[in-house]
Amino acid sequence: MSPSFLAKYGPWAVIAGASEGLGAAFATALAARGMHLLLLARRAELLRSVAERLRASSKTEVRTEVCDMARSDLPRALKALTSDLDVGLAVYNAAYAPVGVLVGQSIDELLNVVDVNVRGPLIFTRTLAPKMVARGHGGIVLMSSLAGFQGAPRIAAYAASKAFNIVLGESLWSELRPQGVDVVVSCAGAIRTPAYAKTVDGDAPGLLDADAVVEETLNALGRGASVVPGAVNRLARFTLGRLLPRRAAVAIMARSTKELS
Ligand SMILES: NC(=O)c1ccc[n+]([C@@H]2O[C@H](COP(=O)([O-])OP(=O)(O)OC[C@H]3O[C@@H](n4cnc5c(N)ncnc54)[C@H](OP(=O)(O)O)[C@@H]3O)[C@@H](O)[C@H]2O)c1
């Protein structure tokens, strides 16, 4: 447990998208740091098993709530779920990432990307940040992706939504820092999660375990607006973002997304 982390970002953390993969890893790491948790996702059974595991292994209070981040009444729902909690840390991890060329995707699928990956984090931060500002300390984590730095064919809407999160996070980092609230955008490369296993065959270069991504992300809070977890991913970011022309970066992304299913 880290007393300074708890003092700054505790006592409660809310994680949107916490039933498996990276979100469950955030829950595990935050429970180990002594935080109480409100875990949100759509699948009740998975949420329940994450919560039971954490209650058994820590003294943490864990609440779970089935909540689709695309629901139309999300502002009201989030307000109601957190009204009696002193939330010091908000982690937006949920994402929707349909694979395929845009013209083959339905408008509903594309709008769900906007709802979960764009509207969701906007409402989430707008709802939870004011109380942190009022008490003068807190933290916000937005999960983004290396795909958000340039065009990424076959995951165009997802990549664009992750670009939104990078710019949103950087903006909020600057707005909220003087008020004592740390914001970090985690621009992850490939992460070993159930969602990753469903879309990718084999291990992509720079693939990280979820725990490693969580650790680097939480440690980056208060140290800058964004973090790219993993040395291989930082090298990829430097090469694609600084050394190569943008069209070459898009071509490299196209090669790596060709195998996604
Ligand atoms: N995995 C990677 O290789 C990778 C790479 C770069 C960035 N990222 C980013 O890292 C984050 C986590 O990715 P991931 O691979 O762990 O898994 P994921 O399948 O993207 O889902 C993560 C969690 O979000 C929940 N979720 C999905 N849609 C939701 C919705 N509409 N409402 C509420 N919860 C929802 C899922 O639970 P339910 O289905 O139970 O709702 C799950 O608990 C995402 O933001 C992703 O963009 C991942």
The ligand as a Gaussian input file, in Angstrom:
#p B3LYP/6-31G(d) Opt

LIG

0 1
 N       -5.866000      -4.825000     -25.574000
 C       -5.059000      -4.073000     -26.315000
 O       -4.200000      -4.587000     -27.064000
 C       -5.142000      -2.574000     -26.253000
 C       -4.212000      -1.810000     -26.970000
 C       -4.271000      -0.424000     -26.874000
 C       -5.231000       0.184000     -26.088000
 N       -6.140000      -0.589000     -25.419000
 C       -7.160000       0.086000     -24.637000
 O       -7.151000      -0.456000     -23.325000
 C       -8.480000      -0.503000     -22.809000
 C       -8.829000      -1.904000     -22.357000
 O       -8.802000      -2.809000     -23.406000
 P       -9.028000      -4.386000     -23.137000
 O       -8.294000      -5.072000     -24.215000
 O       -8.774000      -4.721000     -21.732000
 O      -10.528000      -4.776000     -23.229000
 P      -11.976000      -4.332000     -23.783000
 O      -12.690000      -5.442000     -24.385000
 O      -11.717000      -3.153000     -24.608000
 O      -12.887000      -4.062000     -22.509000
 C      -12.440000      -3.658000     -21.374000
 C      -13.590000      -3.600000     -20.379000
 O      -14.540000      -2.660000     -20.835000
 C      -15.830000      -3.189000     -20.632000
 N      -16.726000      -2.593000     -21.608000
 C      -16.703000      -2.714000     -22.946000
 N      -17.732000      -2.040000     -23.485000
 C      -18.406000      -1.457000     -22.444000
 C      -19.554000      -0.662000     -22.347000
 N      -20.263000      -0.314000     -23.437000
 N      -19.970000      -0.245000     -21.129000
 C      -19.297000      -0.608000     -20.026000
 N      -18.204000      -1.370000     -20.054000
 C      -17.767000      -1.806000     -21.246000
 C      -15.682000      -4.690000     -20.757000
 O      -16.644000      -5.361000     -19.974000
 P      -18.128000      -5.769000     -20.384000
 O      -18.035000      -6.430000     -21.717000
 O      -18.536000      -6.672000     -19.273000
 O      -18.939000      -4.519000     -20.419000
 C      -14.318000      -4.907000     -20.128000
 O      -14.446000      -5.047000     -18.744000
 C       -9.387000       0.019000     -23.903000
 O       -9.648000       1.371000     -23.698000
 C       -8.565000      -0.176000     -25.161000
 O       -8.902000       0.745000     -26.169000
 C       -6.117000      -1.951000     -25.478000

